[in-house]
Amino acid sequence: MANSQTTHPLQVGVQLHPQHTTYQSFAEAVQRVEKIGVDSIWNWDHFFPLYGDPQGSHFEGWTLLTAMATLTTRAQIGCLVSCNTYRNPALLADMAKTVDHISNGRLILGIGAGWFERDYREYGYDFGTPGSRLKALEEAIPTILHRWEVDAPKPVRYSIPILIGGGGEKKTLYITAKYANIWHGFGDVATLAHKNQVLDQWCKEVGRNPNEIIRSTAIRTDFSEHELDDKVATGISFFTLELDEPWDYSAVERLVKWRDGRQLATR
C-alpha cells in the first residue's frame, strides 16, 4: 500500500540546466528563482549538453555550485546529481565540504552512479557497466562520510544531507536505504508509489526508519496542481522543476504558489 501521507514539509526547487546559456543568464536565473521563493536550486553534473546542439555551450557543475553559493543567501543548492565516478570520493567529500562552508551550510550532496556515456568517453573515464558503477557508488559513500568525520574543518551542518538519484530496485534503492537523506526518483504516480514501497522494504531490511528519507521527484513546466497532489499522496514531498533557457519564471511562481497554498491548508 502506498504511503498516503508524508511527515516532511513540502519543498520545491528548480534545476537550472547549465547548457545552451551564458554564465550571466544562469547567474541571473539563480538569483531570480531564489527571490521567487524556492527552497532549493540545482544544476547537474555533465560535461556536454544532454539535448539540443551537442557542441553547444555547457558549464561544469561543481565550479558552478561555488558561484551559486555566493549568489544566494537562503536556498539550498546542489548538483542533481553528481556522477560518483567522475571524481575520487575523498576529493568529492572535500569539494562538498568546501561548498558547504561557502554557502554557510546550504549544500545538499546529490549523487548517483552515472549514465551519460559521452562524458566518460571524451574525458577518458572508464564507463564500465551499470553494475560496476553502482558498486563504485556503494563503496564511495562510506569514504565520503568518513572524510567529513575526520577532516578539518567539519561541515557546517553536522552531516551534509545526501540525495541519491535513480530508481533501480535491486541496487540503487538499497544504497538509498543505507545512506540517503533524500531519494530522487522519476515517473508517474503509479511508478513513484511502487518505488516508494520498494524503498520502504529496503529500509526495513537494513534497519532504517523509512520516514527518515525524504522522497523527491522532478517535474516539467507543464505540471498540473492535481498531478502534484496525487504525488504527495504517494509520499513525495520534494518537487524540483526542470528549467532550461529561456527560463520559465511563471512556472516557478506557479509551483511556489501551490506549495504555499498546501501549507496554508494544513495549518
C-alpha positions as CSV (number, residue, x, y, z in Angstrom):
1,M,0.0,0.0,0.0
2,A,1.3,3.4,-1.0
3,N,2.3,5.8,1.8
4,S,-0.7,8.2,1.9
5,Q,1.0,10.9,3.9
6,T,4.4,12.5,4.3
7,T,5.8,13.6,7.6
8,H,8.1,16.1,5.9
9,P,7.2,19.6,4.9
10,L,6.6,20.3,1.3
11,Q,9.7,21.7,-0.5
12,V,10.0,23.0,-4.1
13,G,13.1,23.5,-6.1
14,V,14.4,24.4,-9.5
15,Q,17.0,22.6,-11.6
16,L,18.6,25.2,-14.0
17,H,20.1,23.2,-16.8
18,P,23.7,24.7,-17.3
19,Q,23.6,24.3,-21.1
20,H,22.8,26.5,-24.1
21,T,23.1,29.6,-21.9
22,T,25.6,32.1,-20.7
23,Y,27.0,32.4,-17.2
24,Q,25.4,35.9,-16.9
25,S,22.0,34.5,-17.8
26,F,22.4,31.5,-15.5
27,A,23.5,33.7,-12.6
28,E,20.5,36.0,-13.0
29,A,18.2,33.0,-13.1
30,V,19.7,31.7,-9.8
31,Q,19.0,35.0,-8.1
32,R,15.6,35.3,-9.6
33,V,14.3,31.9,-8.6
34,E,15.6,32.4,-5.0
35,K,13.7,35.7,-4.9
36,I,10.5,33.9,-6.1
37,G,10.8,31.7,-3.1
38,V,12.1,28.2,-4.0
39,D,13.6,26.1,-1.3
40,S,16.5,24.7,-3.4
41,I,18.3,25.4,-6.6
42,W,20.2,22.8,-8.6
43,N,22.3,22.3,-11.6
44,W,23.6,19.0,-13.0
45,D,26.9,17.2,-13.3
46,H,27.7,16.7,-17.0
47,F,30.4,18.0,-19.4
48,F,28.3,18.3,-22.6
49,P,24.7,19.2,-23.4
50,L,22.1,16.5,-22.9
51,Y,19.9,17.7,-25.6
52,G,19.9,20.3,-28.4
53,D,23.2,21.1,-30.1
54,P,25.7,18.5,-28.8
55,Q,28.5,21.1,-29.2
56,G,26.6,23.9,-27.6
57,S,27.7,25.9,-24.5
58,H,27.9,24.0,-21.2
59,F,29.3,24.7,-17.7
60,E,30.8,22.4,-15.2
61,G,28.5,21.6,-12.2
62,W,30.7,21.9,-9.1
63,T,32.5,25.0,-10.2
64,L,29.1,26.5,-10.9
65,L,27.9,25.4,-7.4
66,T,30.6,27.6,-5.8
67,A,29.1,30.6,-7.7
68,M,25.6,29.6,-6.8
69,A,26.6,29.5,-3.1
70,T,27.8,33.2,-3.4
71,L,24.8,34.3,-5.5
72,T,22.3,33.1,-2.9
73,T,21.6,33.5,0.8
74,R,18.7,31.3,1.7
75,A,18.0,28.4,-0.8
76,Q,19.8,25.1,-0.6
77,I,22.0,24.2,-3.5
78,G,23.3,21.1,-5.2
79,C,24.0,19.0,-8.3
80,L,21.1,16.9,-9.3
81,V,23.1,14.7,-9.3
82,S,26.9,14.4,-9.2
83,C,28.3,11.4,-11.0
84,N,30.2,9.4,-8.5
85,T,32.9,8.0,-10.8
86,Y,34.0,11.4,-12.2
87,R,35.9,12.1,-9.1
88,N,37.8,10.3,-6.3
89,P,35.3,10.1,-3.4
90,A,37.7,11.7,-0.9
91,L,38.1,14.6,-3.3
92,L,34.4,14.9,-3.7
93,A,34.0,14.9,0.1
94,D,36.4,17.8,0.3
95,M,34.7,19.7,-2.6
96,A,31.3,19.2,-0.9
97,K,32.5,20.4,2.5
98,T,34.1,23.4,0.9
99,V,30.9,24.4,-0.9
100,D,29.0,23.7,2.3
101,H,31.2,26.3,4.1
102,I,30.9,28.8,1.3
103,S,27.1,28.5,1.4
104,N,27.0,28.5,5.2
105,G,25.5,25.0,5.4
106,R,23.1,25.1,2.4
107,L,24.7,22.3,0.3
108,I,22.9,19.0,-0.4
109,L,25.2,16.4,-1.9
110,G,23.3,14.9,-4.8
111,I,25.0,11.8,-6.1
112,G,24.3,8.9,-8.5
113,A,26.1,6.1,-10.3
114,G,26.4,7.9,-13.7
115,W,25.0,7.1,-17.1
116,F,26.0,9.6,-19.8
117,E,28.5,7.7,-21.9
118,R,29.8,10.7,-23.8
119,D,31.1,12.3,-20.6
120,Y,33.1,9.1,-19.8
121,R,34.4,8.6,-23.4
122,E,35.5,12.1,-24.1
123,Y,37.1,12.7,-20.6
124,G,38.8,9.3,-20.5
125,Y,36.9,7.8,-17.7
126,D,36.1,4.0,-17.6
127,F,32.4,3.7,-18.4
128,G,32.2,0.1,-17.1
129,T,28.8,-1.4,-16.6
130,P,25.7,-0.3,-14.6
131,G,26.7,-2.9,-12.0
132,S,30.3,-1.7,-11.7
133,R,29.2,1.9,-11.4
134,L,26.7,1.0,-8.7
135,K,29.3,-0.9,-6.9
136,A,31.6,2.1,-7.0
137,L,28.8,4.3,-5.6
138,E,28.1,2.0,-2.7
139,E,31.9,1.9,-1.9
140,A,32.3,5.7,-2.2
141,I,29.7,6.9,0.2
142,P,31.3,5.5,3.4
143,T,34.6,7.2,2.3
144,I,32.8,10.5,1.9
145,L,31.1,10.2,5.3
146,H,34.5,9.2,6.9
147,R,36.3,12.2,5.4
148,W,33.6,14.5,6.8
149,E,34.2,13.0,10.2
150,V,38.0,13.2,10.3
151,D,39.0,16.2,8.2
152,A,39.1,19.8,9.4
153,P,37.1,21.9,9.4
154,K,34.0,19.8,9.9
155,P,31.0,20.6,7.7
156,V,28.8,23.5,8.8
157,R,25.9,21.0,9.3
158,Y,26.7,18.0,11.4
159,S,26.4,15.9,8.3
160,I,25.7,17.3,4.8
161,P,22.4,15.8,3.5
162,I,22.9,13.1,0.8
163,L,20.4,12.9,-2.0
164,I,20.7,9.7,-4.2
165,G,19.1,9.8,-7.6
166,G,17.9,6.8,-9.5
167,G,15.2,4.1,-9.4
168,G,16.9,0.7,-9.8
169,E,15.1,-1.6,-7.4
170,K,17.8,-4.2,-6.7
171,K,20.8,-1.9,-6.0
172,T,20.1,1.9,-6.2
173,L,17.2,1.8,-3.8
174,Y,19.1,-0.5,-1.5
175,I,22.0,2.0,-1.4
176,T,19.5,4.8,-0.8
177,A,18.0,2.9,2.2
178,K,21.5,2.6,3.7
179,Y,22.8,6.1,3.2
180,A,20.5,8.7,1.8
181,N,18.6,11.5,3.5
182,I,16.7,12.2,0.2
183,W,15.7,9.9,-2.6
184,H,15.1,11.5,-6.1
185,G,13.1,9.4,-8.5
186,F,11.2,9.8,-11.7
187,G,7.9,8.6,-13.2
188,D,4.2,8.9,-13.0
189,V,2.1,8.5,-9.8
190,A,1.9,4.7,-10.1
191,T,5.6,4.3,-10.7
192,L,6.6,6.6,-7.8
193,A,4.1,4.8,-5.4
194,H,5.7,1.5,-6.4
195,K,9.3,2.7,-6.0
196,N,8.4,4.2,-2.6
197,Q,7.1,0.8,-1.5
198,V,10.4,-0.9,-2.7
199,L,12.4,1.7,-0.8
200,D,10.4,1.2,2.3
201,Q,11.0,-2.5,2.1
202,W,14.8,-2.0,1.7
203,C,14.7,0.3,4.8
204,K,13.2,-2.4,6.8
205,E,15.8,-4.9,5.6
206,V,18.7,-2.6,6.6
207,G,17.2,-1.5,9.8
208,R,16.3,2.1,8.8
209,N,13.2,4.1,9.5
210,P,11.6,4.8,6.1
211,N,10.3,8.1,7.4
212,E,13.9,9.3,7.7
213,I,14.2,9.5,3.9
214,I,12.6,12.5,2.1
215,R,11.0,11.4,-1.2
216,S,11.7,13.7,-4.2
217,T,10.8,13.9,-7.9
218,A,11.3,16.0,-11.0
219,I,8.5,17.8,-12.8
220,R,8.3,19.7,-16.0
221,T,6.8,23.2,-16.7
222,D,3.5,21.7,-17.9
223,F,2.8,20.3,-14.5
224,S,-0.7,20.4,-13.0
225,E,-1.6,21.0,-9.4
226,H,-3.7,17.9,-9.5
227,E,-0.6,15.8,-10.6
228,L,1.4,17.2,-7.7
229,D,-1.4,16.5,-5.2
230,D,-1.5,12.9,-6.4
231,K,2.2,12.5,-6.0
232,V,2.1,14.0,-2.5
233,A,-0.4,11.2,-1.7
234,T,2.3,8.6,-2.6
235,G,4.7,10.2,-0.1
236,I,6.5,12.7,-2.3
237,S,7.2,15.9,-0.5
238,F,10.1,17.4,-2.6
239,F,9.4,18.7,-6.1
240,T,12.1,20.0,-8.5
241,L,11.1,21.9,-11.6
242,E,13.4,21.3,-14.6
243,L,14.2,24.5,-16.5
244,D,16.2,25.4,-19.5
245,E,17.0,28.6,-21.3
246,P,14.8,30.7,-21.8
247,W,13.9,30.3,-18.1
248,D,10.1,30.0,-17.5
249,Y,9.7,32.0,-14.3
250,S,5.9,31.8,-14.5
251,A,6.1,28.1,-13.9
252,V,8.4,28.7,-10.9
253,E,5.8,31.2,-9.5
254,R,3.0,28.7,-10.0
255,L,4.9,26.0,-8.2
256,V,5.7,28.2,-5.2
257,K,2.1,29.3,-5.1
258,W,1.0,25.7,-5.0
259,R,3.4,24.9,-2.1
260,D,2.2,27.9,-0.1
261,G,-1.4,27.0,-0.7
262,R,-0.9,23.5,0.5
263,Q,1.0,24.7,3.6
264,L,-1.8,27.1,4.5
265,A,-4.4,24.4,4.1
266,T,-2.7,22.1,6.6
267,R,-2.2,24.8,9.3
